[in-house]
Amino acid sequence: MPAKVGVVKVITLSSSSIFNIGDVYNMSPQAWVKTFAGGGSFNTGTGIKIDIQRSNTYVNDSEVMDQSILDNA
């Protein structure tokens, strides 16, 4: 059954979001990211004490594409 929609105001959409108005069979958002971080990164909690004198993150990534997500629709 068709949907009746009034005024819609979209402020912002992120790169992995979906905006749909009306009937839809399947929606599949896709996003990929590669993260490099040094020692002491991604720590969560209260009262964390980290003592790292020297932290270096060396990245040698010669791949153009790590994994294809083309056929996941």
C-alpha positions in Angstrom: 0.0 0.0 0.0 1.5 3.4 -0.9 2.5 5.7 1.9 1.3 9.2 2.3 4.0 11.4 3.7 3.9 15.1 4.5 6.8 17.5 4.7 10.2 16.0 5.5 13.3 18.0 6.5 16.6 16.2 6.4 19.4 18.0 8.3 22.2 15.6 7.7 23.0 12.0 6.7 26.2 10.2 7.6 28.1 8.1 5.0 26.6 4.8 6.3 23.0 5.9 6.8 19.8 5.1 4.8 17.0 7.6 4.1 13.8 6.1 2.8 10.3 7.4 2.3 7.7 5.0 1.1 7.5 1.3 0.5 10.7 -0.7 0.5 11.6 -4.4 0.3 15.2 -4.5 1.5 17.6 -1.8 2.9 21.3 -2.7 3.4 23.6 0.1 4.5 27.3 -0.6 3.9 30.4 1.0 5.3 34.0 0.1 5.9 36.9 1.7 7.8 40.5 0.9 8.6 41.9 2.1 11.9 45.4 2.3 13.1 46.2 3.2 16.7 49.2 3.1 19.0 49.7 1.8 22.5 47.2 3.1 25.1 44.5 3.7 22.5 40.8 2.7 22.9 40.9 2.5 26.7 37.6 3.1 28.5 36.7 3.2 32.1 37.3 5.2 35.2 40.6 5.6 37.0 42.8 4.4 34.1 46.5 5.2 34.4 48.7 4.6 31.4 52.4 5.1 31.4 53.8 4.6 27.9 57.2 6.3 27.5 57.2 6.0 23.7 54.5 4.7 21.4 54.9 4.6 17.6 52.5 3.1 15.1 54.1 2.1 11.8 51.8 1.3 9.0 52.9 -0.3 5.7 49.7 -1.1 3.9 50.3 -1.6 0.2 46.8 -3.0 -0.6 44.5 -0.8 -2.6 41.4 -2.7 -1.4 41.2 -5.1 1.6 37.8 -6.7 1.1 35.2 -6.0 -1.5 31.6 -5.3 -0.3 30.2 -5.0 -3.8 28.0 -8.1 -3.8 26.4 -7.6 -0.4 23.4 -5.7 -1.6 
